[in-house]
Amino acid sequence: MAVWLPLESSPEVMSRYLKKLGVEGVEVCDIYSLEEDALFLIPEPVYGIILLFPMTEKYKKLGAGKEASLEKPDKLVFFVKQTILNACGSLALTHVILNNYDKIKFSECGVMEKFYHTTLHLDPNGRARKSFAALHHIASLEGQTSLSSTAAVDGHFVAFVKVKNVIYELDGRKQFPVSYGITQESSFKSMIKAVKTFMDQDADFKNFSLLAIIQMSKATLDANLKALAIKNNRTLLGIE
């Protein structure tokens, strides 16, 4: 199996990587907590959520049992199998971006858009044979963590997206996407619920990171931070 350098779970690194792939008007930000106040900070629209967690033996057994019961998803879901070691970070980003293709802008002749059009007719395994390894390599070198391509990496990235009112978990290690059912709630709220359900599989689930892929708007994020500070100050003063 081919091996890539692992992609660092840094919003800055991932945002720059997406830009190099020709994705415009999108950025990655941290989700610091699943508490309501922390979720309030994330500006919508949220195109998808990426979860990074340790790949434990317990999870592998849980995943195997769940995978056996999967059904083929709607063909509208863009899904790529993972056939390259350490490619899960790039695949998670790809799954979020290309399942929101009609909502996101791409630069002309960009790598991501070209990948979409040249693989749309292929099955997940066929798509896996196409890649943008050179840009992945550049992105992985921009991170702060020093690792060789042969280093053991326990962390694994999976993506959560909403496609036609259905929430999916997209993990290239599995045969098909995992459906979390139909929802009429906002994309962000319903994806967070799916993440919580995913994490509830293992009572020992810890040491995880969450990232949101959002419409680029630092001004909105700053405004939310200011609003939260005002809200907390009013609460301390006993003002409703």
N, C-alpha and C positions, 0 to 999 in steps of 0.2 A: 504493500500500500504506500502511495506517495505521502510525503510529510511536508506540512507547511509550518512556519513559525507561528506560534499562537498569537492571536489578536488580543491586545490588552483591553480590558473592560473600562476604558477611559472615554468619557463623552467627547473630549477634545480630539483624541486620536480617531474615534469612529466618525465624528463629524467631518474631519478632514478627509478621511478615507472615502466617505460618500461623495464629497465634492470632487475628488479625483476620479470617481467612477461616473461623473457626469450627472449626479443627482443635485437638483437645485432647490433652494428654499426649505431645506430640511436640516434639522440638527438633532443631536442626541443629548439628553440630560439625565442626571441621576434621579431616581426615586428613593428618597432617604429612608422612608418608612411606609408601612401600610396603614398607619394611623390617618384619620380623616384630615387633620391639620396639615400633614405632609403631602397628602394627595391633592389638597386644595392648591398647593403651589404649582402644580403641573398645568401649564396652559394648554387648552384644547384648540384645535383638534389633535388627538393623539393617534398616530397611524398604527402603532403597535408597541408591544412591550417585550423586552428581552430580559430573560432571567439567566443569571450565571450562578451555578451551584456545584458543589463537589459531587463527582460521579462515584458514589459509594456502591459497594456490593449489594447492599439492601435495595438501593434504587434500581440497580440493574435487574434484580429479581422481580421487583414490582413492575418495572417497565416491560419485561418479557411477558408477564402475565396479562398486562393490559393490551400489549401489541397483538396478542393472539386473538383478541376479540374485536379488532378494528375492522371497520367496513370502508370500502372505497368512498372517498369524499366526492363532493360536487366537482366536476371537471373545471369549474371556474377557479378553484384553488390552485395557485401556482406553487408547486412543491418540487424540491430537488433533494435527491438522495445524497448522503454524505459518504464519499468514497475516498476522501483524503484526510489523514490524521491532522488534527488541530484546525480543521476548516470550519468548525461549528460557528465561530464568531462571524465569519463572512457569510455563511449560509443563513444565520439568523437575520442579519441585516438585509440580505437578498430577499428572504421570505416576507419581511415586513414591507420593503419598498415595492416589490413587484406584485404584491397582493393589494396595493393601493395605486396601481399604475395610472388609473384614470384621475387620481386626485393630486398627483405629484408632477412637477415639471422636470424635464431632463434637458441637458445641453445637447446641441446637435452633434450627432455621431459619438455620443458618450458611450462608454463601455457598458454601463448597466442597461441602457435602452437597447443597445445592439444585442446584448445577451438575451434580453426578453424576446425580441423579434426573431432571433435565430433559433431559439429553443422552445417557443410557445407550442409548436406542433409535436414536440418530443415528449416521451414519458419521463418520470423522475430520474430513472437511470440514464437515459439519453442526455438529459440536461446535465447530469453529473460529469459527463465526459467533456463538457465545455467548461472553461473556467477563466478567471482573470487573475491567475497566480502572481504575475509580476506586480500588480498593484497591491495585492494582499501582502506581498513580501515587503513592499515599501511601507505600508501601514503598520505592519508588525514591528518594523525597525524604529518607528517613531515613538513607540511606547517607552516607558521608563524601566520596565522589567527586562533583565538580560537573561535570555534563554536560548539554547540551541534548538534546532528543529528536532533533535532526537531526545530532548528532555521530556521526562514524564510529566504530563499535565493532567491533573485530576478534575479541573474545572470544565464544565460543559455548558454551552449556550443553547437555549431553546427560545423560540419566538411565539408570541400570542397575538393573533390578529382577528379582526372581524370581517367576514366575507359574506355578503348577502344576508345579514342579520344572524349569522351563525359564528360562534367563537371557536377558533381552532388553535390547538397547540401544534406547532410545526417543529419537528425534531428530525433532522436528516438521517439519524440512526435508525428510525422506525420505518416500517414499510409504507405507512400512510399517515396523513395528518389525523390528529385526535379531535373529534368534535365534542364541544361542551354544550351543545344544544342551541336552539333558537332563542334570541333575546330581543326585546324591544327597548332596552335601556341604552344609554349612551355607550359608545364604543369603549371609552376609558373605564367606566364603571363595570361594564360586563367583562372586560379583559382582566381587571383587578380581581373580580370574583373567580375567574378561571385560574388565575395564579394562586389564589388562596386555596382553591380546591386541589390544585397540583401539589402544593406544599403540605396539605393535610394528609397526603399519602404516607408520610413518614414523620412520626412524632419527634424524631431527633433532627429534623430539618433545620439547619442553621448555616452560618457563614455564607450567605447568599448575597448577590447584588442584583439590583433591578435598574433597568434603563428604559426610558421612554423615547420613542422616535416621534418628534413633534414638528409642527410647522415653525419655521425659524422666526422667533419673536422674543428677543432678549428684553425688549421693552415691556412685553406682557408679563414675563417672569418677574421683572423688577417691580412692576405694579402689584403683582400678587404678593410678593414679599412685604411690600409696604402696607398693603391691606391687612395682611396677617398680623403685622406688628401693631397696627392701629387696633385691630380686633382684640389682641391679647392685652394691650394697654387699657382698653375700655373695660375688659373683664376684670382686670386687677383693680380698677377704680370703682367697680360695681355698677357700671353704666351699661345698659342693654340697648 
